[in-house]
Amino acid sequence: MTEESASLNFIEQIIADDLAAGFDPKKLRFRFPPEPNGYLHIGHAASICLNFGLGELHNAPVNLRFDDTNPSKEEQEYVDAIKHDIEWLGFQWAKECYSSDYFQQMYDWAIQLIKEGKAYVDGQSAAEMAEQKGTPTKPGVASPFRDRSVAENLDLFERMKEGEFEQGSYVLRAKIDMASPNMLMRDPLIYRIVRKAHHRTGNDWCIYPMYDWAHGESDYIEQVSHSLCTLEFKMHRELYDWFLDQIYDPSLLRPKQREFARRNLSYTVMSKRKLLELVQSKTVSGWDDPRMPTISGLRRRGYTPDSIRKFSDLSGISKRDSVTDVSLLEYCIREDLNKTATRVMGVLDPVKLVITNYPAGKTEILSAENNPEDPNSGTHDLPFSGELYIEREDFKEQAGNKFFRLTLGNEVRLKSAYIIKGESVVKDAAGNITEIHCTADLDSRSGSGTEASTRKVKGTLHWVSIQHAIKAEVREYDRLFLDEAPDSHEDKNFMEFVNPESLKIIKEAYLEPYLKEASMDDKFQFQRLGYFTLDKDSSAEQLVFNKTVGLRDSWAKQKPAPTQNNPSAKPANQGGGQAQGQRSSINEIQKIAKKYTNLSGDKLAAARENIAKLAEDVSYEELEPLFNTAAKKVGTRIGVMISLGVLLNKGQERNAEIDAFIAAGLADKNEQLVEEAEAVSKKS
């Protein structure tokens, strides 16, 4: 394996091998072929990024083709939404195509099959045909209509096309092999009657091609070189090739179908049928509800194109179906927004704070840094007065030494403002605190340069000036399902696992006035609370903000860690590096490994020991994306190999990706990497 190939995923490797074998790079062409029967979700983003990414890598065209062969489920609304999502992700297609553009050609080819004795019209019911299919271990039984004459088949098929028959009365089947071990080859359907207007062709047709017939033939018409599908179509490849065999012209390019694993996400469902059920049952407000895994829902929630593309990159392209923890997706948006979001202050559960020694009626304008991660982000004005709102949870009358917020007799700093000390409280008749009274060190204003301004206190609070605050609605979202795999239970409906607390609406949040000018594209970090974005329901009179994600993964600590009594329990952070400790571990491994090849003696031994110790807190899903580290970064690959050895010792099962990574290590020129790979290769 070369250094270049070691960093390719297996689909990229297939194309690289084809090119090395003499395939003309000018004939490379890809396509993304959604069916317009729903909105795209995060799983589709994998295919979008793969196909368009290959186009960018090879400077090859990528078609957007709508496989619109089922008018009973397809709508123009879905077509428009799909186009918007792809453009929003930053991709541009070469041609906009539709399988419906090829209906006449596919019909003509079907006539050709009938004339060659390779297709026949069947008038049985769907149940009768299913019964005759047999089982994987028992051959099927031929249809009583399998040997109709060519003339009779042509006549019936023409009458099907002309609308003489009711839906379900006749189908056109390919005549292949009723004893084939591949059930899909047992005389599959090619055409069926559908009595519904098509969103593009209207009532021109009442017979429609089945997906297996339309898909491969559309690829062929468009001269797609590599038809990339998800794994459920692997068994369909034989049929894909058989259909192409019947119409293939050797002077034209023949498409090649290859399959990759679909992307599944924990705590959600990815079936468009089930997502539609959520919409139709009004469990969510629509396809773009911010709790939905749709691209439009993620966009409305505040996710960025870069975060979704990064997620697709980190998740990788695999040969086996697996579930990626939603925490990886949340990690990607946090990393992106941390670099770009403007820091502001908002209070969601307000309690009044009165600074008793601040001059009555005084207002001053403080300077707030927009983003400490970006030195060029600038500042904005922040009004301050003697009466503020702070979060109710940020005050306790009495607290232990681990509470670093405001208490009576203790000091904290107000962000970008003064150090204050709690003095007393005012309560209502029920004993609820209505006001907190405090004093401020008026010489301690942040950035003033005074000695008092540099004084250190243990806590910092966010706040807003009551006089200047704007009231807004804030929507906080939790995971839509309480179960990690809600649709995996045979005895329960996935709807039983809907989280009743997935949406919390705060009607009276108070925000600093800078947010009056917020636009739909702006991203904000409400300091100490999380990342937020303006919702489309906003108006000039009523701002509405969606919480995109918290500042840290609150779910990680809710999951049980593996113990001796519960060795099968998953680590708190499967596949995302979200929990702080685990994220630090994987990053620390990379940091140590980066310098690994420059070390020797005791320092080298210590580095190896540290990597192995850190790997105890790393999950396989965190480690696997690093399998594709560039070959020239040999230190990182050594660190990953050491970590992989630890995971295998802990019971991680070997798989194709692990075997490929070990093989690449064994073939490397670096002796240290080869040595580690040899040790790991001996583990079960």
N, C-alpha and C positions, 0 to 999 in steps of 0.2 A: 504494500500500500504506500503510495507516495505521500509526501507532506501535504500536498494540495487536497488529495482525496480524503485524507484523514479528517478534514474539517467539513466535508459535505454530508448532507443527510442522504438517505438511501435513494430518494427520488432524484436529487441532483446528481448522484452517482450514476444512476441509470442513464441520464441524459449525457453526462460526461463520457460514459462508456460508448454510447451511440456515436457521439462525435469522434471519439478516438478510433472507432471502427469505420469511419468514413462518411457518416451522415452529414449532408450538406447543412451547415449552420444557417444558411439563408432560408431553409425550408422549415425551421423551427417555428411552430405556431401553437399557442395554448388557448384555452378557453375557460371561462367560469360559467357554468350552465345551471343557474337556479330555476326551479319551477316557481312561477309567480302565484303561489297558493298560500302565502303568508309572508311575514316580515323576516328579514335575515336576523340570525342570532349569533352569539359569540362563537358558536361552533362553525358557522359559515365563514367567520373571519379567518380561520385556519386555511380554508381552501382559497379564499380571496388572496390572502397574503402569499400563499404558495404559488398560485398560478401567475399572479401579476408580478410577484417577486422573481420568478423564473424569466418572465418577459423582460424585466429590467436587467437581470443578470446577463442575459444573452442578447439583449437588444432585439427581441423578437416580439411580434404582434400578439396581443391577447384579445380574443373576442369576448364580448358579453353576449351570451346566447340564452334566451329564455326558452326553456323546454316546456312550451305551452300546448300540451296535447290533451289536457283534461279540462274542458270548459266548465264543468260542474263545480270546480273548486278555484278557478283562476279569475283574477280581477285586475283591471288596470291600476287600481290603487296599489296593489302589491308591486307591479312593474315600476311605478314611479318611486315607491319607497326604496326598492332595491337599488335603483340607479342613484338615488340620493345618498344612500349609505356608502356605496362604493366610491363615489366622488368625494364624500366627506373623509373617508379613510385615506385619500390622497392618491387614488389610482385612476387611470384613464384607459378605457378600452379602445382597441383599434377599430372594431366594427360592432355595431349593435345589431344582433341577429335574433331570429325567432324560428323555432322549429316549424311554426305555422307558415313561414315563408316557403317551406319545402313540401307542403302537403301534396301538391300536384306531382312532384317528382317521386315522392314516397309511394303515392298511389300507382304511378306508372310502373315502379319497380315491383309492387305487389302483383300487378297484372302479369308482369314477366314471370314471377314465381309460379303463379297459377298455370300459365301456359307451359312451364317446364315441369309441371307435376310436383312442385315443391310446396304448394299451399292449397288449402281447401276450405270451403265454407261449412261450418258446423252449426246445426240447429238445435243442439242439446242445451239443457239448462246448465248453469254454472255448477250446481251440485252434482249433476251426472258426470260432467267432465272431470271434476275434482276426484270423484270416486274412481274413475278409470285411470287416473294418473299413477295409481299404485303407491308404493312406499319406497324409501331409499334401498330397501333390501328385496323388494318385490316388483317385478316389471309391471309397466302399465298395460292397459288393454286398449286396443285400437278403437277409435270412434267408428260407429257404423256408417259414418259419412266420409270416412278417410279416403275411400276409393271412388268418390263421385267423379264423373267425367269432367274433363277440362271445360267443355262447353257449358255444362250445368253450373260449375263453379264460377265461370266468367259471368254467366247470366245472373246468378244470385248476388254476386259481389257488385255488379253494376246496379242492381235493384236496391241493394243496401245503400249504395251511394246516393241513389235518387230519392231515398226516403220512403220507400214502399213498406218498410217493416218497422215494427215497434222496437223500442230499446230493449235489449236483452234477448231478442228472438234469434239473432244470428251473430256469429263472429267469424273472422277469417283466422285460420291457424296455419302455422308452418308445419310441413310434413318432414319431421326429422327422424326421431328414434324413440319409440315408446318404451324401450328397454334400457335406455341410457342410464348409467349410474348417477348422472346429473339430472335431477328432476326437472330443471329448467329447460332441458333439451327435449322433453317429452311433448312434442307438438305444441309449442307455446302460442299464445294469441298474438296476432299481428294487428288486427283491427277489431273495434267494437262499435256498436251504434250508441251515440249519445245525443239525446234530444234536448239540446240546450245551446243557446247562441254563444258563440266564441267572442272573447273580448276584442279580437282583431278581425276575424273573418266573418263575423256575424252568423248568418244562417246559410252560408255558402256550402258548408259541409255538415253532414249528420253522421258520418263515420270518422273516427279519429284513431290515429296510430297509437299503439301501446308504447310505453316508454322504451323498452328494450329495442324495439324496431326503430324508433325515431332517434334515439340517442346516438347510436353508432353511425347511422346513415347521415345524420346532421354533421357529425364530426368529419365524415368523409367528404361531404359536399363542401365544407369550409376548409378542407385540407389541414385539419388539426393534426399535428405530428404526435403529440403525447396527450392522451385523454386520461386525466387524473381523477379518480373516483375514490370514494370512501370504501372501507373494507366490506360492507354489506354487498357490494357489487362484484366481489372477487369470483363468486360462483357464476356470475353473469358473463364473465369474460369469454367463456367458451361460446356462448350464444352470440355475444358481440362479434366475435370472429366469424362465426358461421354466417351471420347475416351479411357481413362484409364480403365473404367469399362468393356470395351469390351475385354481387353487382360490381366487384372490383375490376378496375381497368389497370393493368400493369404499368401503363404510362403515367398514372397518377400516384400520389403519395398515399400510403395506407396507414391510417391511425393505429397507434399502439395504446391499449388500455393498461393502466397500472393503478394499484390501489394503495391507499394509506389509511391509517387509523383516524376515525372521527374524533373530534374533541368533545369530551363530556365534562361538565362542571358540577362540582358538589353543591348541594343545597338548592338545586333547581331542576327543571326538566328541559329537554332540548327538542322534544317532538313538537313539530308545528301543530299537529292535531291537538296536543295537550295544551300548548300555549293558546290556541284558538279557544279551547274550552275555558281557560282562565278569563279570556276576554269576554266571551259570550255569557258566562255566568256572572260577570261583573265583579269577580274576585279582584280584578285589577281594573284600572280606568281605561285601558286600551293597550294596543300593541306597544306604545311608547311609554307606558307606565314605568317610572324609574326603578321599580322592583323587578321588572322583566329582564331576561338575559338577551333581549333583542338589541341590536346595534342602536336602534332609535331610542330605546329605553335607556341604554347606557349613556348615550349622547345627552339626553334630557337630564339625566342624573348628574352630569358634569364630567364624564369620562372624555378623554381626548383621543384623537386618532393615534398619536404617538404611543399612548399607553396601551392601546389595543394591539398595535403592531408589535410593541415590545413584548406583550404577553404572548402573542403568537410565536415570536422568536424564541422566547424562553421555554415555552411548552414543547417546541420542536415538532418534528414530523416522525411519526413512529409507525411500526408495522403491526402493533397490537393496540386494541382498544383499551383505554384506561380512563380514570377519572382524575381530572386536575382539580386541586382544592381551590375554591374561590379566593382563598387568601393570596394566591399568587397574582390573580387579577387585581386585587386590592393593593397589593404591594407595588404593582406597576403604576397604578394611578397615583399613589402616594409619592413615589419617586419622581414622577413627572411634575406633579403640582408643587412639590417642595421647591423645585427650581423656578417655577413660573408664577405661582399664585401670589397675589397681593395680600399682605398681612393687614387685617383690620380687626376691630373689636365689636363683639356683639354679646348680649346677655340674654340667655334663653329662659332662665327662671329667676327673675329679678327680685332683689330686696334693696330697699333704699339705704344708702350710706350718706351720712351727714358729717362733713368735716367742720367741727365746731369752731376752730380757730382760723378758718379760711375766710377772708374778707367777704362780707355779705354782698351779693349782687355782682361780685367780680367774675369776669370771664377772661381766660387767657388762651392763646392759640399755641399748642405744642406742635412739635414736629415728629411725625411717625414714619419710620423706615418702611418702605414698600416691600422689600424682600431682602433679607440679609444674605441670601444665597447669590444675589445678583447685584454687584456693586454699582451697576448703571441703572438700577430700577428707580432711583430717586426717592422722594418723600412726599407725604401729603399732610395737610393741616388737620389737627385734632383738637377740637375745643374742650376746655376743661373748666369745671366750676366746683362750687362747694357742696353740691348735691349730686350724687351719682347713683347708678345702679351697679351692683355686683351680683355674681351668681349666689343664690341662697346657700348652695353647698360649700361655698368658700368661707363660711363663717360658722364657728362654734363658740358658744359661751365658754365652754371648758373642753379641753382636748388633751390627748397625750402628746408625748414628745415626737411622735411620728407625723403629726398633723402640722404641715408647714404653711397653712393659710392663716386667715385672720382669726384671732381669739382675743378675749379681753386681756389687756396688759401686755400683749405681744405685738411686734412690729412686722409689717410686710411692705413691699413696694407696690405701688400702683404702676402698671406698665407705662413707660415713657413719661411718668409724672413724679409723684412724691412718695416718701416713706411715711406710712401712717401707723398709728397705734390704737387698738380697740379700747374704748373707755366704758361704754355702757350701751344698753339696748332699751328700746321701747316695745312693749307688747300689747296685743289686743286682749279683750276679755277672755278669749279662749287660750291665752298663753302663747300665741304665735308671735314671732318677732316681726314687727312692722318697720322698724328703723334700727340702724346701728349707728351709734355716735362714736366718732373717733377724733383724734387730733393728728395734724400733719407736721412733720419737720419741714417748715417752709423754706429751709436752706438746702433741701436735698433733691431739688428737681433734677431729673435725669438730663445729662448733657450740659448742665450749667457750669461745670468746671470747679465747683466748690468742693471743699474737703468732704462735706456731708453728702454730696451727690455720689461719692465713690464708696460710701459706707455699704457694707455687705449685710443683707438680711436673708433669711432662709427662703422666703416665699415671694412670689410675684403674682399679682392678680390682674385680670382684665376687667374693664369697666366701660361705662358710657356716661356722659353727662346727661342728666335728666332733661335739662333745659334744651339741649340740642339733639337729643336722640330721635330717631325715626322709628315708628312702630312697623313691624313687618310680620308676616306669617312665615314660619319655618317648618319644613317637613323633614322629619328624620326617618330614615328607612333602616329596617333590619332585613335579614334574609327571609325570602318569601316562604321557605319551607323549614320546618324544624328538623326534618330528617335529612341526613347526608345524601341519601339516594331515594327520594320520595316515590319514584316509579319502579322500584326494584322489588316490591312486595307482591307476591302472587295473590295473597289473600286480602289485600287492602287496596283501595283506590288512592291514587296519589293525592287527590284532593283532601283526604283525611289528615294530611300532614301540613296543610297550609298554616302558617304562623299568624295567629290572630293579632299579634303585636307588631306586624311587619311595617306598619305606618303609624307614626305618632305626629300629630299636627299641633304645633304650638302657635296659638292665635296671636299672642302678644309678646313677641320678642322685641328687644330694643337694640338698635344698631347705631353705630356712629354715622353722622350725616354724609360722610364721603360716599356711602353706598347709594345715595339718592341717584347718582349718575351711572349706576351699574347697567351694563348691557348684557345681552344673552351670551355673548362670547367670553365675558370676563370670568375669571376664576379667582376665588378668594379663600384665604385661610382665616377663619374666625379663630383668633389666637386661643390656644389651649382647648379648643372644641372640635376642630376638624376642618375639612374643606367643603366649600359651599359654592353653588352657582345659582343664578337667577332662573326661575321657572317660566315657562311660556304662559302660565296663568297670571303672571304679574300685570299690573296696570300702573299708571302714574299715581293713582290714589292708594293702591294696595300692592306693595312689593311682596313677592313670594320667593323664598329661597329653598332649594333642595340641598340636603346634606349628601355630598358625594361619598365621602368615606371619613372615618375617624383618623386621628393622628397615629393610632396604633391599633393592632388587631385585638379587639376585645374578646373574640371567640376563642383564640388560642388557649387562654388559660381556663376555658370551660371544658376542654377536652381532657380526658384522663391520659396521663403519661404511662408508658409501659412500666409494669412492675413485675416482680417475681410471681405474684399471684395472678397477674393479668398480662402475660407476655404478648398477647395478640392485640392489645389496645394500641391504637395508632398514636404516634407522637403528635404533639399539639399542632404541628404545622406541616401537614402533608402537602408538599408540592408548591411551596410559595415563599418560604423564607420569611414569613410574616412575624412570628413571635420574635421579640427583640433578641432573646438569647440565641435562638437558632440562626437568626439572620447574622448576628455578630460572628457566630461560629463559622459559617460558610465564607463570610467575607474575610475572617481572620486566616482561615486556611489559604485562601487565595493570596493574601498579603504575605504570609510566610513563604508559600510556594514560589512566589514571583522571584525571590532571591535564592531559591534552593540550590541552583547549580553553581552559585558563587561561594558556597559554604564548604567547609571541610572539617575533619576531626570532631571535636566535642560539639562545636556549633552545629555541624550537620546532624549529629546524633540527637541533639536537643530539638532541632527543628522537626526532625521526623517524629520524635516522641510527642511534641506539641500538636502536630497535625493529627496524629492518631487519637490523641485525647480529645481534641475538638470534634473529630468525626463522630464521636459517641453521641453528639447532640444534633447530628445532621441527618435528614431524611433522604431516601433515594430520590424523591422527586426534586429535591434541591440540587442533588449532585448530577443527575442525568443531563441537564442542559450543558454542563461543563464538559461532557464527553466530546462535544464538537469544538472545543477550544483549538485554535489554530496550532498546527504542528510546531511552528517556530516558538511557541510559548511552552517550551518543554517543561519548565519548572512547575507551571500550573498543572500540566498533565501528570507529572509525578505526584503532586499533592492530591489530585483526584484519584489516582491509582491507589495511593496509600489509604485514602478515605474509603474507597470501594472495598478494599480488603477488610476494613473494620465492619462495614455493613454486611458483607458476606459472612463474617464470623458471627454476626448477630442474627443470622437466619434469612437474610435477603436472598430471594431466589434468583438463579441465573436466568438471563433472557437474551434475546438476539442482540439488543443494544449493548449489553454488558460484554457479550462475547466479541462483538465487533470492536469495542474499545480496547479490550485486552489484546486482541489480535493486532491492532494498530500499535500498541505499546511494544509487543514482541518484535515487530518489524522495524521499530525505530532505530536510529543510529546512536542515540544516547544510551550509554551503558547503564546509568542509574535507572532510567525508565524501563529498560529491558529487564533489569534485575527485579524491580518491583512488579512488573507484569508477570514474570515467571512465578513469583511467589503467589500472586493473586490467582493465576491460572490453575493452581493446584487445589484451590478451595472449591468446595461443592456449591 
